[in-house]
Amino acid sequence: MISCTHISKHYGNVLALSDVSMQCKKGEIYGLVGANGAGKTTLFKILLGLVTADSGTVEITGDGTKKIGGIIEKPALYPYLSAQENLRLFAKIQGADASETTVENALKQVGLPLHRTDPVRNFSMGMKQRLGIAVALLNNPSCLLLDEPFSGLDPMGIEALKKLILQLAERTNMAILISSHIIEVLSSVCSKLSIIHEGTIIQTGTTNNILAACTKRYTLCGKNIQQASFLAEYDAIHVGQCMSISATTEEIPEIILKLTQQQISITSCKPELDVQQLFNLKRS
């Protein structure tokens, strides 16, 4: 488990964090959502012990050899070394086992190929993120912090990293805390979210509840959906084989049922998140 209570931090006259409290439990994937400059990286540096808070406390518990591992912004790798050489070097720095078996297992754990012996500067951003996570997992931490891990990744890279994070939570039962400004990505892996704005946590809750509160429109797609005249009651906007409608979470099942009764098969239903509403949420 990793938790912080009443964390505040100033940089000169700038208040970076104000009375921040949060808790990520064992086996939980917890998301911290905020725009660039909201305070996410500062908080993560404090949790990792890289920066000292002005006030507040941090508590990290677990059964791992080391309590916490993490990546801040981008993985700090040696670009002229291979993946194996990077892992061996970081293992020695951390006092971990640097044997060939351990290095190969670390690469397998994050889905990296064993045959690559070229410098990691040749790796894609997604591969570098995976290698950074492998480094963070050396010594079996109880908690894992990932700061903006999806930045710079293409859609396939994002999906691959999401799958890896879900597998890690399931297999290791560690507490995983992820920060991002892309809520659509976090919402697909995190069971709980905190919204941080200008250094303050303005909302914390389950992912479903937060998304529901900030979703006023949905995009429904399906063949011949434009023939469903009743969708006009929902301020419908026609876009190809899709309709964007204004509806509540409670109304959507009834609308889909009615479309099905009219022999219109819905192939997808995507919420349209109101980002402005998301950051206007009041502290609960």
Buried (B, 14 or more C-beta within 10 A) or exposed (E): BBBBBEBBBBEEEEBBBBEBBBBBEBBBBBBBBBEEEBBBBBBBBBBBEEBEBEEBEBEBEBEBBBBBBBBBEBBEBEEEBBBBBBBBBBBEEBEBBBEEEBBBEBBEBBBBEEEBEEBBEEBEBBBBBBBBBBBBBBBBBBBBBBBBBBBBBEEEBBBBBBEBBBEBBEEBEBBBBBBBBEBEBBBEBBBBBBBBBBBBBBBBBEBEBBBBBBBBBBBBBBEEBBEBEEBEEBEBEEEEBBBBBBBEBEEBEEBBEEBEEEEBEBEEBBBBBBEEEBBEBEEE
